[in-house]
Structures are given as structure tokens and as C-alpha cells.
Amino acid sequence: MQHSLRYRRGQAGIATILLILVGTSIFMSLVYVTYELISYYESERQKISQLETERLEENIIIEKIGQGLGTIHLNITNVGAVPVLVRYAIVVYVEGGELKFAYDEVNVYLNIGESLYNVKLDISPPTNLKYIILVTSRGRSFIKVVETTSSRSGGKI
């Protein structure tokens, strides 16, 4: 009987050590996963912060708008502090008393200080063009007012 009591105490000690090892490994796993998640969060936060900084440094000017046969042509200049990828062009016009729009995927890259002439938009020129909006890859948009009506004179400015 004395011998079986010692044997059970030995088993209890081994079971305790195993429970401590399992608990320690679970705790270490939780610490590691938490560290990885915090690291991932911080790196994503820095990427978003960098993107936002670059977005604020974008600045393009739509200098001239010309209309050809079935297309619109633009002169664009990057006057910002970062290179710009113009992804989309949106044309806003009036038809039948309603504002309508058409868009084209442009994908034009402009380095800092670079100008591009006769950038072609595959959009048929509407008769009552109001705005041209260029949207960059960082999500910033630049608007060129093409035609404005005056409330006093009722004519084009």
C-alpha cells in the first residue's frame, strides 16, 4: 500500500508539470499572436499614413480641353510633390435638363513637374459639357469647370 501511494504522488507531480508546460505554451502562443497582430496593425497604419501624406501632396492641373471626332483631349500638368497616376476621367454634362456623366479609364502616369499634351479620353464630346474630373490612384480628384452659367446674365462665362 505504501508503494502505490508513492506511485500516485509521482503521477500527480508529472501531471502537474505537464499542465504547467501546456499552460506556458498556450500563454506563449497568445503572446506571440498578439505581438504579430500588433506589428501588422502598426505596419498597415504606417502605410495608410504614408498614402494619406502622398495624397495631400498630389496636385494636377487640367490646362486645356479640346474636342476631336468622338474624343476629348486634355493637357495635364503635375504641379504636386509626388508622381501621379491618373486612373479615371469623368465627364459631367447636361442632357435634357439633367446632369449626366460618362467615364473613361485613362491610366496616365505623370512625374513631378511633367506635362502631357493631348491626353485622349474615349468619350464622345457632349454638347453641354460642364465638368471634367480626374481621379488618381490614391483616390484624389481634380475638377475642371468647363462651362459656368451666370445667374445675372444667363450666358456662358
N, C-alpha and C positions, 0 to 999 in steps of 0.2 A: 503494500500500500504506500509506503514511503517512496518507493521508486516511481510509481505512477504520478504522485504529486509533483515530484521534481520535473517529470516529463511534461506535465501540463504547464508548469511555470515556464519552462523553456519554450513551449509553443506560444504562450502568451507574449513572451519577450520578442519572439520572431514576428508575430502578428503585429505587435506594436511598432516594431522597426519598419515593417512593410507599409503600415498605414502612414507612418511619418514620411517615408520615401514617396508614396503616392501623393500625399498632400503637398509635399515640397515640389514635386514635379508639376502638379496642377497649378500651384501658385506661380512657379517659374514660367510656365506656359502662358498664364494670364498676363504676367508682367511683360513677356516678350511680345505678345499680340497687342497689348496696349501701347507699347513703345513703337511698334510698326505702324499702328493706326495713327498715332500722334505724328510720327515722321511723315507719313503720307499726307496727312492733313496740312502740315506745315509746308511741304513742297508744293501742294496744289494751291495753297493760299498765296505763296510767293509767285507762282505762275500767273494767277489771276491778277495780283497786284501789278506785275510787270506788264501784262496785257492792258490793264486799265491805264497805266502810265503811258504806254505807247499809243493807245487810242487817243488820249488827250493831246499827244504831240502830232497827230495827223492833221494835215491841212492841205486841201487841194482846192484849186480854183478852176472853174469852168469858164474859159475866156470867150469862146466864140461858138456859136451854134449855126451850122449850115444844114440845108436840106437838099438832098440829091434825089435821084429817082428811086423811090422805095426805101430810102435810108436817111438817117440823121447823122451828121458828122459833128464831132466836138473837138475842141482844143482844150487839153487839160494840162495844168502845171501843178507839180508838188512843191508847195512852199513850206511844208512842215519839216520837223526834225527827224523823221523816220521814213524809211521806204514804205510805199503804199501799194496794196493790191486792190484795185477796183474790181469788185465781183459782179455787181449788177447795176444796170441803169434802168430807172423807172421814169416813164414819160406820163405826165398828167395833162389831160386836155378836157375840153368841154365839147360834148356832143348831145344835141337835143336838150340843152339846158341842164344836163347832168355832168358831174365830174366823172371821168373815166380814166383808166390807166392801162398802160402796156409796159412790159419789161423785157429786158434782154440780158443774157449772161455775157458780160464783157471780158472779164479776166485779163485786165491790163495792169502791168507792173510798172510803177514809177519810182525811180531812185530819188534821193533827196535833191531838189532843185531841177529835176528833169521835166521837160515839156514834151508832150506828144501832140501831134497835129493830125487832124482828120481821123480821129478815132471813130470807127464806123459802128453805128447801132443798127441792127437789123429790125428796125421798127419803121413802118410806113409813116411819113410825116403827117400828123393830123392838121386840119385846117385851123383849129383854135387851140394851139399849144399854150399851156400855162406854165408848167414847171418841168425841170429835168432834175432828178435826184440820183446821185451816185452813191452807192453803198460799198464800203470797204470790207475786207476780210475780217477786220476787227470789230465790225458792226457799226461803225460811224457812218453817218450820211451827210452829204453835202448837197445843198439845194441851189439851183439857178432859176431865178424867176425870169421867165421869157416874156410874158405879157402881163401887164397890170392894167386894170381899168380904174379910172379916176371917178370918184363919186360926183365931183362937180362938173367935169367936162363930159364924162361918159365916153371918152375916147381912149386910145392907147397912149401909153407914156413911153 
